[in-house]
Amino acid sequence: MSIPSGMRSRGTIITVLGLTQIMAWGSSYYLPAVIAPKVAAETGWPLAWVVGGLSLGLLVAGLISPRVGSSIERHGGRNVLAFSAVCIGAGQIGLAAAPTLAAYVGAWLVIGLGMGAGLYDAAFATLGRLYGHSARSAITTLTLFGGFASTVCWPISAFLMAEIGWRGACLVYAAVQLLVALPLYLTLLPRGVSPRGSRTEAEGNAKPAPVGDPSLALMIVLAATITLAAVISSTMSVHLLAILQASGLALAAAVGLGALVGPFQVTARAIEMMIARYHHPIWTKLASASFVAIGISALWIGMPAVPVALGFYGAGIGLESIARGTLPLALFGPSGYAKLMGRLAMPSLIAQAAAPSMGAVLMQWTGAQGTLAVLGGLALFNVVLACGLRWLLGRRGILLQPG
């Protein structure tokens, strides 16, 4: 039984979603980085397919995202997020029990359902449905929690794998989803919202939606810049260590430098949380795209610019997570926000599924420097897209008030 709506504070709901985001990301997206080599070594399955399970899961997540957004728009996020916990938990049990590669991949397809229904886009949509325009600060806070997912879960995964094996680690994550995340969703999130219930809290103080009916051009540019940012970050997350090692760094040094990304990511989000009231989210998007472009360009230069490059890159992807949730809300308002987030998530997640493989081909054909050159070009084009988005708003006479 869920707690009556009046007894749930905004802080409680954000904390619940923040903690469950750490669990969801750690149980899905960040898991293969730790267990994949061991899975391949123990089973003899090709490493490409072991890692590729995540890509297939992301593909499934992208395909179901529009339906997820529509469901949250109609009924709120409680049941959708609970469904995600069940799927990720069931998928983890499937991984632990998988006797064949086909069963292993099938388990990732189930986890993909959970990722589509339970990662950032679904959580952002839930907050937008609950708090309307005032969800911006909640979304920013949520990304602060999410920023610790790899920091928390990678060491836990490594410890569990060393103590009880990768199958045992998967069973522990299944228990976390089914015995911790699922009850939190069901007991502490509102059971449902009326067609206008999600905007009740915000209506008193919220500004009217600044754009209103979205133009096709605005939607295309917004979707393109979000998707392109996802392509860059997904490729870098998989190939960063290889890129650093190709510059002559030892593995330990590459890991140490790569670890700079996380702290800068969280720091940028914390700064954004403090200053968000003073600017419109379009400026967050512009800063994000610019920082990523600066970071990748500096990384292409090589040492001694690498630490600075990774700092800029980390700050950029940290801000991108915020802009991904807050900019659509500021542009189009809370009415239909959850449905919009589902539609925007679809191309982004599908691109994330394909990007690591495309990056591997680039690495093979052009080497690390060529790959960085391509990514740098994409990052610069994303800055152009963000500027184009700002120009479209100005052309329509939109007053860019702080959100």
C-alpha positions as CSV (number, residue, x, y, z in Angstrom):
1,M,0.0,0.0,0.0
2,S,1.4,3.4,-0.9
3,I,1.6,6.3,1.6
4,P,-1.1,8.9,1.3
5,S,0.0,11.7,-1.1
6,G,-0.2,14.4,1.5
7,M,2.4,12.6,3.6
8,R,5.0,12.5,0.9
9,S,7.3,15.5,0.9
10,R,9.0,16.6,-2.3
11,G,12.4,15.8,-0.7
12,T,11.3,12.2,0.1
13,I,10.2,11.6,-3.5
14,I,13.4,13.1,-5.0
15,T,15.5,11.0,-2.5
16,V,13.6,7.8,-3.4
17,L,14.1,8.5,-7.1
18,G,17.7,9.4,-6.6
19,L,18.6,6.2,-4.7
20,T,16.7,4.0,-7.1
21,Q,18.5,5.7,-10.0
22,I,21.8,4.6,-8.5
23,M,20.4,1.1,-8.2
24,A,19.0,1.0,-11.7
25,W,22.1,2.4,-13.5
26,G,24.4,0.1,-11.4
27,S,22.3,-2.9,-12.1
28,S,22.1,-2.3,-15.9
29,Y,24.1,0.2,-17.8
30,Y,27.3,0.1,-15.7
31,L,27.3,-3.6,-15.0
32,P,29.0,-5.0,-18.1
33,A,32.1,-2.8,-17.7
34,V,32.9,-4.9,-14.6
35,I,31.6,-8.4,-15.3
36,A,31.9,-8.7,-19.1
37,P,35.6,-9.9,-19.2
38,K,34.9,-12.5,-16.4
39,V,31.7,-13.7,-18.1
40,A,33.5,-14.2,-21.4
41,A,36.5,-16.0,-19.7
42,E,34.3,-18.4,-17.7
43,T,31.8,-19.2,-20.5
44,G,33.8,-19.0,-23.6
45,W,31.2,-16.7,-25.2
46,P,32.6,-14.0,-27.5
47,L,33.3,-10.8,-25.5
48,A,31.7,-8.7,-28.3
49,W,28.4,-10.6,-27.7
50,V,28.7,-10.4,-23.9
51,V,29.1,-6.6,-24.1
52,G,26.6,-6.4,-27.0
53,G,23.9,-7.6,-24.6
54,L,23.8,-4.1,-23.2
55,S,23.5,-2.6,-26.7
56,L,20.6,-4.8,-27.5
57,G,19.0,-3.8,-24.2
58,L,19.5,-0.1,-25.0
59,L,17.8,-0.8,-28.4
60,V,14.8,-2.3,-26.6
61,A,14.8,0.7,-24.2
62,G,14.7,3.1,-27.1
63,L,11.9,1.3,-28.9
64,I,9.6,1.3,-25.8
65,S,10.4,4.9,-24.7
66,P,7.4,6.5,-26.5
67,R,5.0,4.1,-24.8
68,V,6.7,4.7,-21.5
69,G,6.3,8.4,-21.8
70,S,2.6,8.1,-22.8
71,S,1.9,5.9,-19.8
72,I,3.6,8.3,-17.4
73,E,1.6,11.2,-18.9
74,R,-1.7,9.4,-18.4
75,H,-1.1,7.6,-15.1
76,G,2.0,9.0,-13.4
77,G,5.3,7.3,-12.9
78,R,4.7,5.0,-10.0
79,N,3.6,1.8,-11.8
80,V,6.0,2.4,-14.7
81,L,9.0,2.7,-12.4
82,A,7.8,-0.4,-10.4
83,F,7.6,-2.3,-13.7
84,S,11.2,-1.2,-14.4
85,A,12.4,-2.7,-11.1
86,V,10.6,-6.0,-11.9
87,C,12.2,-6.2,-15.3
88,I,15.7,-5.3,-14.2
89,G,15.4,-7.8,-11.3
90,A,14.0,-10.5,-13.5
91,G,16.7,-9.9,-16.1
92,Q,19.4,-10.1,-13.5
93,I,18.0,-13.5,-12.4
94,G,18.1,-14.5,-16.1
95,L,21.7,-13.5,-16.4
96,A,22.7,-15.4,-13.3
97,A,20.9,-18.6,-14.6
98,A,21.9,-18.2,-18.3
99,P,23.2,-21.6,-19.5
100,T,23.8,-20.4,-23.1
101,L,24.7,-17.2,-24.9
102,A,21.1,-17.0,-26.3
103,A,19.7,-17.0,-22.8
104,Y,22.2,-14.4,-21.7
105,V,21.2,-12.1,-24.5
106,G,17.5,-12.7,-23.8
107,A,18.0,-11.6,-20.2
108,W,19.5,-8.4,-21.5
109,L,16.4,-7.8,-23.6
110,V,14.3,-8.0,-20.4
111,I,16.8,-5.6,-18.7
112,G,16.3,-3.3,-21.7
113,L,12.6,-3.1,-20.9
114,G,13.6,-2.0,-17.4
115,M,16.1,0.5,-18.6
116,G,13.5,2.1,-20.9
117,A,11.0,2.3,-18.0
118,G,13.3,3.3,-15.2
119,L,16.4,5.3,-16.2
120,Y,16.7,9.1,-16.4
121,D,14.1,9.8,-19.0
122,A,11.3,8.0,-17.1
123,A,12.4,9.6,-13.8
124,F,12.5,13.1,-15.4
125,A,9.0,12.5,-16.9
126,T,7.8,11.4,-13.5
127,L,9.1,14.6,-11.8
128,G,7.7,16.7,-14.6
129,R,4.3,15.0,-14.2
130,L,4.3,15.7,-10.4
131,Y,5.8,19.2,-10.2
132,G,5.2,20.9,-13.5
133,H,7.5,23.9,-14.2
134,S,9.0,23.6,-10.7
135,A,10.5,20.2,-11.5
136,R,13.7,21.8,-12.8
137,S,15.4,21.9,-9.4
138,A,14.2,18.3,-8.8
139,I,15.6,17.1,-12.1
140,T,19.0,18.7,-11.3
141,T,19.1,17.1,-7.9
142,L,18.2,13.7,-9.3
143,T,21.2,13.9,-11.7
144,L,23.5,14.6,-8.7
145,F,22.4,11.2,-7.3
146,G,22.8,9.5,-10.7
147,G,26.3,10.9,-11.0
148,F,27.4,8.6,-8.2
149,A,26.1,5.4,-9.8
150,S,29.3,4.2,-11.3
151,T,31.3,5.5,-8.3
152,V,29.2,3.4,-6.0
153,C,28.3,0.4,-8.1
154,W,31.6,-0.4,-9.9
155,P,33.5,-1.2,-6.6
156,I,30.5,-3.1,-5.3
157,S,30.2,-5.1,-8.5
158,A,34.0,-5.9,-8.4
159,F,33.8,-6.9,-4.7
160,L,30.7,-9.2,-5.3
161,M,32.3,-10.8,-8.4
162,A,35.5,-11.5,-6.4
163,E,33.5,-13.0,-3.5
164,I,30.6,-14.9,-5.1
165,G,31.3,-14.7,-8.8
166,W,29.5,-12.8,-11.6
167,R,26.4,-14.9,-11.3
168,G,26.1,-14.3,-7.6
169,A,26.6,-10.6,-8.2
170,C,23.7,-10.6,-10.6
171,L,21.5,-12.3,-8.0
172,V,22.4,-9.6,-5.4
173,Y,21.4,-6.9,-7.9
174,A,18.2,-8.8,-8.6
175,A,17.5,-8.8,-4.9
176,V,18.2,-5.0,-4.7
177,Q,15.7,-4.3,-7.4
178,L,13.0,-6.6,-6.2
179,L,13.4,-6.2,-2.4
180,V,14.5,-2.6,-2.2
181,A,13.7,-0.5,-5.3
182,L,10.3,-2.1,-6.0
183,P,8.9,-1.5,-2.4
184,L,10.3,2.0,-2.5
185,Y,8.5,2.8,-5.7
186,L,5.2,1.2,-4.5
187,T,5.2,2.7,-1.0
188,L,6.7,6.2,-1.4
189,L,5.6,7.4,-4.9
190,P,2.1,8.7,-5.4
191,R,-0.3,6.1,-6.6
192,G,-1.5,8.2,-9.6
193,V,-2.3,11.7,-10.7
194,S,-5.5,13.2,-12.2
195,P,-5.2,14.6,-15.6
196,R,-4.2,18.0,-14.1
197,G,-2.9,16.6,-10.8
198,S,0.7,16.7,-11.8
199,R,0.6,20.5,-12.2
200,T,-1.2,21.3,-9.0
201,E,1.9,22.2,-7.0
202,A,3.4,24.3,-9.8
203,E,0.4,26.1,-11.0
204,G,0.5,28.7,-8.3
205,N,4.0,29.9,-9.0
206,A,4.8,28.6,-12.5
207,K,5.3,30.7,-15.5
208,P,3.2,29.8,-18.5
209,A,4.8,27.5,-21.1
210,P,7.1,29.8,-23.0
211,V,6.8,28.2,-26.4
212,G,3.4,26.6,-26.5
213,D,2.7,24.5,-29.5
214,P,6.1,23.2,-30.7
215,S,7.2,23.8,-34.2
216,L,8.5,20.9,-36.3
217,A,11.9,22.7,-36.7
218,L,12.2,23.2,-32.9
219,M,11.4,19.6,-32.2
220,I,13.8,18.3,-34.8
221,V,16.7,20.4,-33.6
222,L,16.1,19.6,-30.0
223,A,15.9,15.8,-30.7
224,A,19.1,16.1,-32.9
225,T,21.2,17.8,-30.3
226,I,20.1,15.4,-27.5
227,T,20.8,12.4,-29.7
228,L,24.2,13.7,-30.9
229,A,25.2,14.3,-27.3
230,A,24.2,10.7,-26.5
231,V,26.3,9.4,-29.4
232,I,29.4,11.2,-28.2
233,S,29.1,10.3,-24.6
234,S,28.3,6.7,-25.3
235,T,31.2,6.3,-27.6
236,M,33.6,8.0,-25.2
237,S,32.4,6.0,-22.2
238,V,33.4,2.7,-24.0
239,H,36.6,3.8,-25.7
240,L,38.1,6.5,-23.5
241,L,40.6,4.2,-21.8
242,A,41.7,2.8,-25.2
243,I,42.1,6.3,-26.6
244,L,44.2,7.4,-23.6
245,Q,46.4,4.3,-23.9
246,A,46.9,4.9,-27.6
247,S,48.5,8.2,-26.6
248,G,51.2,6.2,-24.8
249,L,49.8,6.1,-21.3
250,A,50.0,2.9,-19.2
251,L,46.6,1.3,-18.2
252,A,47.0,2.5,-14.6
253,A,47.6,6.1,-15.7
254,A,44.8,6.0,-18.2
255,V,42.4,4.7,-15.5
256,G,43.6,7.4,-13.1
257,L,43.1,10.2,-15.7
258,G,39.7,8.7,-16.8
259,A,38.6,8.9,-13.2
260,L,38.7,12.7,-13.4
261,V,35.5,12.7,-15.5
262,G,33.2,11.7,-12.7
263,P,34.2,14.4,-10.1
264,F,33.9,17.1,-12.8
265,Q,30.6,15.7,-13.9
266,V,29.2,16.0,-10.4
267,T,30.8,19.3,-9.7
268,A,29.2,20.9,-12.8
269,R,25.8,19.6,-11.7
270,A,26.3,21.0,-8.2
271,I,27.2,24.4,-9.6
272,E,24.2,24.3,-12.0
273,M,21.9,23.5,-9.1
274,M,23.2,26.6,-7.3
275,I,22.9,29.0,-10.2
276,A,19.9,27.5,-12.2
277,R,17.5,30.2,-10.9
278,Y,19.4,32.9,-12.8
279,H,19.3,31.5,-16.3
280,H,17.2,29.6,-18.8
281,P,18.1,25.9,-19.5
282,I,19.1,26.8,-23.1
283,W,22.2,28.3,-21.6
284,T,22.9,25.0,-19.8
285,K,22.6,23.2,-23.1
286,L,25.0,25.7,-24.8
287,A,27.5,25.3,-22.0
288,S,27.2,21.6,-22.1
289,A,27.8,21.3,-25.9
290,S,30.7,23.9,-25.7
291,F,32.4,22.1,-22.8
292,V,32.2,18.7,-24.6
293,A,33.6,20.2,-27.8
294,I,36.5,21.9,-25.9
295,G,37.2,18.7,-24.0
296,I,37.4,16.4,-27.0
297,S,39.4,19.0,-29.0
298,A,41.9,19.3,-26.2
299,L,42.0,15.5,-25.9
300,W,43.0,15.3,-29.5
301,I,46.0,17.6,-28.8
302,G,47.2,15.1,-26.2
303,M,49.5,15.6,-23.2
304,P,49.8,17.9,-21.3
305,A,46.3,19.0,-22.1
306,V,44.6,15.7,-21.2
307,P,43.7,16.5,-17.6
308,V,42.1,19.8,-18.6
309,A,40.4,18.1,-21.5
310,L,38.8,15.5,-19.3
311,G,37.7,18.2,-16.9
312,F,35.9,20.1,-19.6
313,Y,34.4,16.9,-21.0
314,G,33.2,15.7,-17.6
315,A,31.6,19.0,-16.9
316,G,29.9,19.0,-20.3
317,I,28.3,15.6,-20.0
318,G,27.3,16.4,-16.5
319,L,25.4,19.4,-17.7
320,E,24.0,17.5,-20.6
321,S,22.1,15.2,-18.3
322,I,20.4,18.2,-16.7
323,A,19.7,20.0,-20.0
324,R,18.2,16.8,-21.4
325,G,15.4,16.9,-18.7
326,T,15.0,20.7,-18.1
327,L,15.2,22.2,-21.6
328,P,12.1,20.3,-23.0
329,L,10.2,21.3,-19.8
330,A,11.2,25.0,-20.2
331,L,10.4,25.0,-23.9
332,F,7.1,23.2,-24.0
333,G,5.8,23.3,-20.4
334,P,4.5,20.5,-18.3
335,S,1.5,19.6,-20.4
336,G,2.5,16.5,-22.4
337,Y,6.0,16.6,-20.9
338,A,6.2,12.9,-20.1
339,K,5.0,11.9,-23.5
340,L,7.5,14.3,-25.1
341,M,10.4,12.8,-23.0
342,G,9.5,9.4,-24.3
343,R,9.6,10.5,-27.9
344,L,12.9,12.3,-27.4
345,A,14.4,9.3,-25.6
346,M,13.8,6.9,-28.5
347,P,16.4,8.2,-31.0
348,S,18.8,8.9,-28.2
349,L,18.7,5.4,-26.7
350,I,18.9,3.7,-30.1
351,A,21.9,5.9,-31.0
352,Q,23.5,4.9,-27.6
353,A,23.0,1.3,-28.6
354,A,24.8,1.7,-31.9
355,A,27.5,4.2,-30.9
356,P,30.0,1.9,-29.2
357,S,30.2,-0.5,-32.2
358,M,30.5,2.4,-34.6
359,G,33.3,3.8,-32.3
360,A,35.1,0.4,-32.5
361,V,35.0,0.5,-36.3
362,L,36.4,4.0,-36.2
363,M,39.2,3.0,-33.8
364,Q,40.1,0.1,-36.1
365,W,40.1,2.1,-39.3
366,T,41.4,5.5,-38.2
367,G,43.0,4.9,-34.8
368,A,42.6,7.0,-31.7
369,Q,43.5,10.3,-33.3
370,G,41.1,9.8,-36.2
371,T,38.3,8.8,-33.8
372,L,38.9,11.9,-31.7
373,A,38.8,14.0,-34.9
374,V,35.4,12.5,-35.8
375,L,34.0,13.0,-32.3
376,G,35.4,16.5,-32.2
377,G,33.7,17.3,-35.4
378,L,30.4,15.9,-34.1
379,A,30.8,17.9,-30.9
380,L,31.4,21.1,-32.8
381,F,28.4,20.4,-34.9
382,N,26.4,19.9,-31.7
383,V,27.4,23.4,-30.6
384,V,26.1,24.7,-33.9
385,L,22.8,22.8,-33.3
386,A,22.5,24.3,-29.8
387,C,23.1,27.8,-31.2
388,G,20.5,27.0,-33.9
389,L,18.1,26.1,-31.1
390,R,18.8,29.4,-29.4
391,W,18.3,31.2,-32.7
392,L,14.9,29.5,-33.3
393,L,13.7,30.7,-29.9
394,G,14.8,34.2,-30.6
395,R,13.2,34.1,-34.0
396,R,9.9,33.2,-32.4
397,G,10.3,36.1,-29.9
398,I,10.6,33.9,-26.9
399,L,11.7,35.6,-23.7
400,L,14.2,33.3,-22.2
401,Q,13.4,33.8,-18.5
402,P,15.1,31.7,-15.9
403,G,13.2,28.4,-15.4
